[in-house]
Amino acid sequence: MGDQVAALILEPAMMNITIVAPKPGYLERVRELTAKHGVVLVFDEVKTGATIAAGGAVERFGVTPDVVCLAKAIAGGYPSGAVGMTETLADLITSGSVRQVGTFNGNPLSMAAAQAALTEVLTAEAYAGFEERDARLRAGLDDVIDRYGLPCHTVGLGSKGCVVFSSEPLYEYRDYATKVDEELSTLSWLYHMNHGIFMTPGVDEQWTLSVAHSDDELQRYVDAYEAFARDVTA
């Protein structure tokens, strides 16, 4: 396989179709198979990097790929990116065998933002705070879901979380296409927007908690969701 497949690129947790966390043992088996066949394993951590743990998915799930790709979360939202890799692969770049270039390489503003985010803002206390806020927010939403009998559930990983409009867990993109209620997802998104909570443009994506979010703001989110639940079940 190694002479036919150069690399396997995957999101360790999918986050463009709500949040789809890996099943226990899945990433470990992927790592085992790619290593066995000489295939480079690449984690796309544009979404999970620095958001679900200080070490992203590598830390949270305990599986180490050959390459990790990171994006603007490492710079507090400023345009940025980073690639981490094994020493063997890095030697291809440092030796000049492979040329690595980029528009934002060494951009002063992005680098200053990254330094501040990684060394002053995203502390161990901040990550503990994300876990606490996630638990608090999802508990409020789960209560609303239970009281109104809605066909959905919550998922959270660190600062990332969402309501999935499906009564069953999702494990792959086919589940999203066949199990998620698109109309309810869109209506909930509109209720939040109309209550001054500006969600991501994609109704199937997730929220991102900030160190600046307070309990009052979490409750405001729950209240907007309850307004949706109350009206949609009336």
Number of C-alpha atoms within 10 A of each C-alpha: 11 13 8 8 12 13 15 14 15 13 19 23 23 20 20 15 19 25 26 22 19 16 9 9 11 12 19 14 12 15 20 12 14 20 15 11 13 14 19 18 21 21 24 21 26 20 23 29 24 26 24 24 23 20 14 21 25 19 14 14 18 12 18 18 23 19 19 22 19 20 21 19 21 26 21 20 13 16 17 22 19 14 12 15 15 12 10 9 14 14 13 13 12 12 9 9 9 12 9 10 7 8 7 13 13 11 12 10 14 21 19 13 18 23 15 15 18 16 9 10 15 19 13 11 11 17 20 14 17 24 20 13 21 22 17 15 23 20 14 17 22 18 13 19 19 12 12 15 11 17 15 19 18 20 18 20 21 24 25 23 23 22 23 27 24 21 14 13 19 21 15 15 14 9 15 21 12 11 16 22 16 16 10 19 17 14 14 22 22 17 18 20 14 11 14 12 15 13 15 13 8 12 17 21 20 22 15 18 20 16 14 6 11 12 11 9 13 17 15 17 18 21 17 20 21 21 15 19 20 13 8 13 9 7
